[in-house]
Amino acid sequence: MNILIIEDNKDVLDNTTELLELTGYKVSGAINGKEGVKVAKETLPDLIICDIMMPEMDGYDVLYYLSIDPKTSTIPFIFLTAKSDATDFRKGMELGADDYLTKPFEEIDLIKSVERRLSKSNRLKKAMNSFVSGGAEEEFDMENVDENHELFKNKKNKVFRPKNFVYLQYGSPIYLYYIKKGQVKTFKTNEDGKELITGLYKENEFFGYHSLLKDDEYSDSAIAVVETQVELIPKEEFFSLIKNRREVANGFIKMLSKEVVEKEEELLNLAYNSVKKRVADGLIKYFDKYSQDYIKGLQIPREDLANIAGTSTESVIRTLSEFKRDGLISAEGKTIYISNEKELRNYKY
């Protein structure tokens, strides 16, 4: 069994690690919350023990970010803290923690808590595996949709020229949209007219379903980046299918879950990363979505890059100049070429 300990006090981290290793567990450690989230997502431990008061990100935030990721949401989570106030205990439990130990703790209390949580987790896993093996279910592959599927039975086709709106923020949703060919971006506009890009979409992808599923007005606008052929699926057809076809509902649930994780990571990056790092991530996001041919180059409006990175256009232009000087990219007009994809993707400054 693999256990991850997230603790900023090195003595506590080392002592707890030694105790659990002597008991027979494989243990890894992280010295702060931000590193702990990264290690948890990379290694998927069987159990996490986490301090509350830490630099970079506290234990409550760690639990929150792991709970919204389907891959880590079911990992048993034990809070380890010097706090003993009932309010802190209640907050941890409300967020989904499985147990709570107050420092200093007795060794036997830690071992018993770990054993209880791992035993309960194993029982749940066995029950789930038994349920899943009870019968196979047809898959609705969101990345390779069969256009003969019933979802497209009453579709309408429409071509949008570059910079034409597909729908407007605050409008009422009446269609689910599917890109047959082309590119679409979605963005939110505040009272001052400033934009923040909320999504980039390419051919064979759905969009516009968030507000449709909420049955609420659009929270953003959608615009064609290039000439784009879109298939419009009436919302009645969509609702009927997700109600009566379990595989369709599951397909959209999985897609929404994945997007929630991505959005939370983007918010985390905006909160903690430098402007240069955010611009680097924005470049990689554009290429991963629309090209993946880093040498061939891609036209990226500097304003769009600024709206993804959450900064000003002037800051983006200045950062791109520094990237050019450092040999990470080259540029001709609006076209950007990535010269060192590996370094740009792992940019840390």
C-alpha positions in Angstrom: 0.0 0.0 0.0 1.3 3.5 -0.9 0.8 6.4 1.4 1.5 10.1 0.7 2.3 12.4 3.6 1.9 16.1 2.9 3.6 18.0 5.8 5.7 21.2 5.9 7.5 20.2 9.2 10.4 18.1 8.1 10.8 16.4 11.5 7.1 15.4 11.6 7.4 14.3 7.9 10.5 12.1 8.6 9.2 10.6 11.8 5.8 9.7 10.4 7.4 8.3 7.3 9.7 6.1 9.3 6.9 4.9 11.5 4.7 3.9 8.5 7.6 2.3 6.7 8.4 0.2 9.7 4.8 -0.9 9.7 5.2 -2.1 6.1 3.8 0.7 4.0 5.5 2.4 1.0 5.6 6.1 1.8 6.3 9.3 -0.3 6.3 12.8 1.0 5.6 16.4 0.0 6.8 19.5 1.8 3.9 21.8 0.9 0.3 21.6 -0.4 1.0 22.6 -3.9 3.7 19.9 -4.3 1.4 17.4 -2.5 -1.4 17.9 -5.1 1.1 17.3 -7.9 2.5 14.2 -6.3 -1.0 12.8 -5.6 -2.1 13.2 -9.2 1.1 11.7 -10.5 1.3 8.6 -8.1 -2.4 8.1 -7.1 -1.5 6.8 -3.6 -3.8 4.5 -1.6 -4.1 7.0 1.2 -3.1 10.6 1.9 -2.1 12.1 5.3 -2.1 15.9 5.1 -1.3 18.8 7.5 -3.6 21.8 7.5 -1.4 24.8 8.0 1.1 24.8 5.2 2.8 27.3 2.8 1.8 27.5 -0.9 -1.5 25.8 -0.3 -3.2 24.7 3.0 -4.7 21.3 3.7 -8.3 22.4 3.0 -7.3 23.5 -0.5 -5.4 20.3 -1.1 -8.5 18.3 -0.2 -10.7 20.5 -2.4 -8.5 20.2 -5.5 -8.1 16.4 -5.1 -11.8 15.9 -4.5 -12.8 17.5 -7.8 -10.5 15.2 -9.8 -12.2 11.9 -10.6 -8.8 10.1 -10.4 -8.0 11.3 -6.8 -11.5 12.0 -5.4 -11.9 8.6 -3.8 -8.5 8.4 -2.2 -8.9 8.2 1.7 -7.8 11.4 3.3 -6.6 12.0 6.9 -6.0 15.4 8.3 -3.0 15.8 10.5 -2.7 19.1 12.4 -1.8 20.8 15.6 -5.2 22.5 15.7 -7.8 21.0 18.0 -10.7 23.4 17.6 -14.1 21.8 16.8 -14.6 24.3 13.9 -11.5 23.0 12.1 -12.6 19.4 12.6 -16.1 20.1 11.2 -14.7 22.0 8.2 -12.4 19.1 7.3 -15.2 16.6 7.6 -17.6 18.8 5.5 -15.0 19.0 2.8 -14.8 15.2 2.6 -11.9 14.2 4.9 -12.1 10.6 6.2 -10.4 11.1 9.6 -8.7 13.7 11.7 -5.6 13.4 14.0 -4.3 16.1 16.3 -0.6 16.6 16.9 1.1 15.3 19.0 -0.5 11.9 18.4 0.1 8.4 19.7 1.8 6.1 17.2 -1.0 3.5 17.8 -3.7 6.1 16.9 -2.0 6.8 13.6 -1.6 3.2 12.7 -5.2 2.3 13.6 -6.5 5.3 11.6 -4.5 4.3 8.6 -5.6 0.6 8.8 -9.3 1.6 9.2 -9.3 3.9 6.2 -7.4 1.5 4.0 -9.7 -1.4 5.0 -12.8 0.7 4.3 -11.4 1.8 0.9 -10.7 -1.8 -0.1 -14.2 -2.9 0.7 -15.6 0.0 -1.4 -13.4 -0.9 -4.3 -14.4 -4.5 -4.2 -18.1 -3.6 -4.1 -17.6 -1.2 -7.1 -15.7 -3.8 -9.1 -18.5 -6.3 -8.4 -21.1 -3.8 -9.6 -19.2 -2.9 -12.8 -18.5 -6.5 -13.7 -22.2 -7.2 -13.5 -22.7 -6.0 -17.1 -21.0 -4.1 -19.8 -22.4 -0.8 -21.0 -22.2 0.7 -24.5 -19.7 3.5 -24.6 -20.4 6.9 -26.1 -16.9 8.0 -27.3 -16.9 11.8 -27.1 -13.6 12.1 -29.1 -14.7 9.8 -32.0 -18.5 10.4 -32.4 -20.3 8.4 -35.0 -22.3 11.0 -37.0 -24.9 8.3 -37.7 -25.7 8.4 -34.0 -29.2 9.2 -33.0 -28.0 12.4 -31.5 -27.6 13.9 -34.9 -31.0 12.7 -36.3 -32.6 16.2 -36.4 -29.5 18.3 -36.7 -29.2 21.6 -38.6 -26.1 22.7 -40.4 -24.7 26.2 -40.4 -21.5 27.9 -41.6 -20.0 30.7 -39.6 -17.5 33.1 -41.2 -14.5 34.2 -39.2 -15.4 36.5 -36.2 -19.1 35.6 -36.5 -20.8 34.9 -33.2 -22.3 31.4 -32.7 -24.1 32.6 -29.6 -23.9 35.6 -27.2 -23.3 35.9 -23.5 -26.6 36.1 -21.6 -28.6 34.6 -24.5 -30.9 31.6 -24.1 -29.5 28.3 -25.2 -31.5 26.3 -27.7 -28.9 24.1 -29.3 -26.1 21.7 -28.6 -23.2 22.6 -31.0 -20.9 20.2 -32.8 -18.0 21.4 -34.9 -17.9 19.5 -38.2 -15.0 21.7 -39.5 -13.2 24.7 -38.2 -12.4 26.4 -34.8 -14.4 28.2 -32.2 -13.4 30.1 -29.1 -15.6 31.0 -26.1 -15.0 34.0 -23.8 -16.5 36.0 -21.0 -16.7 39.8 -21.0 -16.9 41.9 -17.9 -18.5 45.3 -17.4 -15.3 47.1 -18.6 -15.3 45.1 -21.8 -12.3 43.0 -20.9 -12.3 39.4 -22.1 -11.2 36.1 -20.6 -11.1 33.1 -22.9 -13.0 30.2 -21.4 -12.5 27.5 -24.1 -10.9 26.6 -27.4 -12.7 24.1 -29.6 -11.9 22.3 -32.8 -13.5 19.9 -35.3 -15.3 16.9 -33.8 -15.9 18.6 -30.5 -19.1 19.7 -28.7 -19.6 23.1 -27.1 -22.4 25.2 -25.6 -23.6 22.4 -23.4 -22.7 23.9 -20.0 -25.5 26.5 -20.0 -27.8 24.0 -21.8 -27.4 21.5 -19.0 -28.0 24.2 -16.4 -31.0 25.4 -18.3 -29.7 29.0 -17.8 -28.5 31.9 -20.0 -25.1 31.6 -21.6 -22.3 32.6 -19.3 -20.0 33.3 -22.2 -20.0 34.0 -25.9 -18.8 31.8 -28.8 -17.2 33.1 -32.0 -15.8 31.4 -35.1 -12.0 31.7 -35.3 -11.9 30.6 -39.0 -14.7 29.6 -41.3 -16.5 27.0 -39.3 -19.1 24.4 -40.2 -21.3 23.7 -37.1 -24.0 21.1 -36.6 -26.9 22.4 -34.4 -28.6 19.8 -32.3 -32.0 20.9 -30.8 -31.9 20.9 -27.0 -35.1 18.8 -26.9 -33.3 16.0 -28.8 -30.3 16.3 -26.5 -32.3 16.2 -23.3 -34.3 13.3 -24.5 -31.1 11.3 -25.2 -29.3 12.0 -22.0 -32.5 11.1 -20.1 -33.1 7.8 -22.0 -29.6 6.8 -23.1 -27.3 6.2 -20.2 -24.2 6.0 -22.3 -24.8 9.5 -23.8 -25.3 10.9 -20.3 -22.2 9.2 -19.0 -20.2 10.6 -22.0 -21.1 14.2 -21.2 -20.6 13.6 -17.4 -17.1 12.4 -18.0 -16.4 15.3 -20.3 -17.7 17.8 -17.8 -15.7 16.2 -15.0 -12.5 16.5 -17.1 -13.3 20.1 -17.8 -13.9 20.9 -14.2 -10.4 19.6 -13.3 -8.8 21.5 -16.1 -10.6 24.8 -15.1 -9.6 24.4 -11.5 -6.0 23.8 -12.6 -6.1 26.9 -14.8 -7.4 29.0 -11.8 -4.6 27.6 -9.7 -2.1 28.6 -12.3 -3.5 32.1 -12.6 -3.3 32.4 -8.8 0.2 31.1 -8.3 2.2 31.2 -11.6 4.2 34.1 -13.0 3.1 36.0 -16.1 5.8 34.3 -18.1 4.7 30.8 -17.0 1.0 31.7 -17.9 2.0 32.9 -21.3 4.1 29.8 -21.9 1.1 27.6 -20.9 -1.1 29.6 -23.1 1.1 29.0 -26.1 1.3 25.3 -25.5 -2.5 25.2 -25.0 -3.1 26.8 -28.4 -0.7 24.5 -30.2 -2.0 21.4 -28.5 -5.5 22.3 -29.5 -5.1 23.7 -33.0 -1.8 22.4 -34.5 0.6 20.3 -32.5 3.0 21.1 -35.3 5.3 23.4 -33.4 7.8 24.0 -36.2 5.1 24.8 -38.8 3.8 27.6 -36.7 0.4 29.0 -35.8 -1.3 32.4 -36.0 -2.2 33.5 -32.5 -3.6 36.9 -31.9 -1.7 38.6 -29.0 -5.0 39.7 -27.5 -6.2 36.1 -27.3 -3.0 35.0 -25.7 -3.4 37.8 -23.1 -7.0 36.7 -22.5 -5.9 33.2 -21.8 -3.0 34.2 -19.6 -5.0 36.7 -17.6 -2.7 39.6 -18.3 -2.3 42.6 -20.6 -1.5 42.5 -24.3 1.6 44.6 -23.6 2.8 42.0 -21.1 2.3 39.3 -23.6 4.3 41.1 -26.3 7.1 41.8 -23.8 7.1 38.1 -22.7 7.2 36.8 -26.3 10.2 39.1 -27.0 12.0 37.5 -24.0 11.0 34.0 -25.3 12.5 34.9 -28.7 15.7 36.1 -27.1 16.0 32.9 -25.1 15.5 30.8 -28.2 12.1 29.3 -27.1 10.1 30.7 -30.0 10.4 32.6 -33.2 7.8 34.8 -34.8 6.8 36.4 -38.1 3.9 38.8 -37.8 1.1 36.9 -35.9 2.6 33.5 -36.7 4.5 32.0 -33.8 6.9 29.1 -34.2 8.0 27.0 -31.1 11.7 26.4 -31.2 12.0 24.5 -27.9 8.8 22.8 -27.1 10.1 20.7 -24.2 11.5 23.8 -22.3 8.5 25.9 -23.0 6.1 23.2 -21.8 8.1 22.8 -18.6 8.7 26.5 -18.1 9.0 27.3 -14.4 10.0 31.0 -14.1 
